[in-house]
Each structure stands twice: as structure tokens, then as C-alpha cells.
């Protein structure tokens, strides 16, 4: 094994050993601090659970009802207006799903890569889009829900705008880098 691979293999176990050891040497009550942190984390998880359940149920209804397919169909003419390749419309479900659900978007991206191939324009675009956009609704649900913020209209607008910019940047980057 190479030196770098060996460091990578031992990095996390050594951190898990040294952080509590250093805390103990500094007089920090390590176990009590861990239990307090775990208790606070559990309370936070319970606090955001209704938000997560609501979001996940909404996403499932959105996909299972066929609304995602309908939305993709409605967006298809817009892509055509800009003179984009008709095959490019295959990315619409991923572009719509990515702000909603990371695992759902990963499933769509996997399906696109299996269908078109990893080195195809769609495969590269799906991979780039996965890395350049975020799960906006999940982030808002978890982070804002954990601190009790219920009105986040500007954050939602900016998050979705960032996702749109990520889509446009992904299209531009993949086109410039590979074609």
C-alpha cells in the first residue's frame, strides 16, 4: 500500500482516538460531554422530524402522482425555444428532483447514466449537475426547522435561483469541456 493510502485508512480512527484523549488531558469530562451532545442531537432530531416527514411525503406524492413527468413535459418546449438538443430534455427530471431530494436525484442520475452512458453528454451533465446544485428544500427543512424558522421565503428564492444557475453552469461547463 502507498503511504497516502495508509494515512487515509488510519485518519478517522486516529481522530476518534486523539480528540477524546486530548479533551481528557485538558480536564474535559469526555463521557458527560458526549452524552450531553447526544441528548441535544436527539432533541434536534425529534424537533425536525415533522418537517422531514412532511417533505418526504410531499416528494413521494409529487413523483408518484406523475406531476414530475408532467412538469418535465411542460418544460420541454422551453428547452426547444433556446435551440437545445432534444436529447437534453432527458435532464429535466434530474433538474427538478435535485432541489427536492438527494437520494431521488441520485436515482434519476443513475438511471440517466445507465441509459445514456457515463461518457455521454447526458451522463456527464447529470454528474456535473449533481455536484453543482444542492437539495434546497432538504437544507431549508433541516436547518431552518431545527432552529424553528418558519418563514424563509428569501432563502427559498435564492436557493432555487442558485440551483438554476447551477443547471446553466453545468450545461455550459460540460459543453465547453467535452464538446
Secondary structure as the mmCIF struct_conf table of DSSP 4:
data_model
#
loop_
_struct_conf.conf_type_id
_struct_conf.id
_struct_conf.beg_label_comp_id
_struct_conf.beg_label_asym_id
_struct_conf.beg_label_seq_id
_struct_conf.end_label_comp_id
_struct_conf.end_label_asym_id
_struct_conf.end_label_seq_id
HELX_RH_AL_P HELX_RH_AL_P1 UNK A 3 UNK A 25
TURN_TY1_P TURN_TY1_P1 UNK A 26 UNK A 27
HELX_RH_AL_P HELX_RH_AL_P2 UNK A 30 UNK A 64
TURN_TY1_P TURN_TY1_P2 UNK A 65 UNK A 66
HELX_RH_AL_P HELX_RH_AL_P3 UNK A 67 UNK A 81
TURN_TY1_P TURN_TY1_P3 UNK A 82 UNK A 83
HELX_RH_3T_P HELX_RH_3T_P1 UNK A 86 UNK A 91
HELX_RH_AL_P HELX_RH_AL_P4 UNK A 92 UNK A 98
TURN_TY1_P TURN_TY1_P4 UNK A 99 UNK A 100
HELX_RH_AL_P HELX_RH_AL_P5 UNK A 102 UNK A 116
TURN_TY1_P TURN_TY1_P5 UNK A 118 UNK A 119
BEND BEND1 UNK A 120 UNK A 120
HELX_RH_AL_P HELX_RH_AL_P6 UNK A 121 UNK A 132
HELX_RH_AL_P HELX_RH_AL_P7 UNK A 136 UNK A 139
HELX_RH_PI_P HELX_RH_PI_P1 UNK A 140 UNK A 144
HELX_RH_AL_P HELX_RH_AL_P8 UNK A 145 UNK A 146
TURN_TY1_P TURN_TY1_P6 UNK A 147 UNK A 148
HELX_RH_AL_P HELX_RH_AL_P9 UNK A 153 UNK A 178
#
